[in-house]
Amino acid sequence: MNLFIIAGFVGPQEVIIILIIVLLLFGGRKIPELMKGLGKGMKEFKNATKEDEPEKSKSKTEKIDS
């Protein structure tokens, strides 16, 4: 609840300031590499969750058949 209230106070000026600080900290060359790594991580997570779903449905059908 507190996070929602705090997030409500972040306006466009604050977002721009935060982006400038991130740019200064990581530099222009490092940010695309960070985003690429984040994208790969998200893709691996999606693939892992998709692989778990057939196992769950398979175990449910085995329980029904038994």
Buried (B, 14 or more C-beta within 10 A) or exposed (E): EEEEEEEEEEEEEEEEEEEEEEEEEEEEEEBEEEEEEEEEEEEEEEEEEEEEEEEEEEEEEEEEEE
